Amino acid sequence: MDSTAPTAAETARALAIRSVHLMAEGERADFDAIIHPDAINREAKSEPPAARDRGPAAYFATALWLRAAYAELRHTIEAAIVNDDLVALRTTMSGRHVGPFVVYDEDGQVDQVFPPTGRTFAVTQSHWVRIADGKVIEHWADRDDLGQAQQLGWVPPTPAYLLRMARAKRKAQQENKIR
């Protein structure tokens, strides 16, 4: 037996970490290489409709959605634990809010829009990644959304920011109708 070959746990750990890092830096081909065609992101319910499907294209749609709102997007891996086909990651996500962050309702319509504040953030998250056939097949997460909203100035909103949100929502709804 070759002692230099990675174990199944090491391979699963590396895949899970890579899948999180791809959100900030990956191209579509990178997603095709490690995301299973039947993969599901259980956190996509408030994301654009393209992100709600299965497979690499949906994961890539999530990445593009995040990148449209956040520059300098990064996940720092604090810990990774593997149990059979499941990898739990504790991360810190950070970035700078430079574009509208658009949240969608269950019908895929624009629900809320948070216009850019230019502020930076760093929040803890846990990501749970299941591996099958050597690829990521399932993802779900726990995030500090309130902490992120406070750091970005979304909560509590000022009257001026509420007005900016209303304007940004109208614009996003108009753009969504054009597509």
Buried (B, 14 or more C-beta within 10 A) or exposed (E): EEEEEEEEBEBBBBBBBBBBBBBBEBEBEBBBBBBBEEBBBEBBEBBBBBBBBBBBBBBBBBBEBBBBBBBEBBBEBEEBEBEEBBBBBBBBBBBBBBBBBBBBEEEBEBBBBBBBBEEBBBBBBBBBBBBEEEBBBBBBBEBBEEBBBBBBBBBEBEEEBEEBBEEBBEBBBEEBEEE
